[in-house]
Amino acid sequence: MKKNIGTLESIVRLTITVVLTVLFLFNIFNFVLSMVLLLIGVALLTTSLTQFSPIYHLLGISTLNNKRKA
């Protein structure tokens, strides 16, 4: 797997995961919506930690900055 998620996007995904987890833990929404939000949070956490998004791969998108200083 080639990385295709940059650091900033990874941090944003982690932040969203934390918010979704808090909403789930405090039962802000009904059970079904809470479970959907939890599943979205797990997907965001996984893609954030691996810095690879299968959807980005299929669409040819990359937010990873590959520029190196000489």
N, C-alpha and C positions, 0 to 999 in steps of 0.2 A: 504494500500500500504506500503510495506516494502521498506525502502530506499536502493538503490543499486548504487548510484553515490557518490564518495568521494569528499572532499572539493577541491582538486587540479583540478580534472576533471570538477567540477562545475565552477571554476574560468576560466578554458580554454574555456568552453562552453559560458560563459558570454562574454569573450573577442571576440570570433568568432562572437557572436551575434552583438556586437557593430560594428565590422568591416563590417559585412553584411549590417547593417542598414545604415552606412555611405555611402557605395557603392550604396545603394538604393536611398538615399536622394540626392546624387550628380549626379544621372543619368549616372553612368559610363557605364552601359550596356543597351541593348535595353529593352523595356518594359516587354516582356515575361520573359527574364532571370532575370530581376530585381524582378519580382513578385515571381519567383521560389526561388530566394535567400532570399526574405523576408519571405516566408513560412518556409524555412529551419531555418531561424533565430528565428521565433516564436516557432518552435518545440524545438530548442536548449534552448531558454529562459525558456520555460515551464518545460522541463526536468531538467534544472539547478536549478530553484527555488524550485521545488518539490523534487529534488534529487532522482527521480524515473524514470527509463527508461523501458518502456514496452518491447522493443526489448531485453535489457539486461535480463529482467525477463524471457522471453521466452527461451533465450539461457543459462540461469543459470549463468550469469556473474555478478560480483559485484566488484566495485572498492572502495567500502566503507571499511575503516579500522576499524574493530570492536574490536580491541585489547584494553583492559583497564588495566591501571596500578593498582597494588594491594596496 
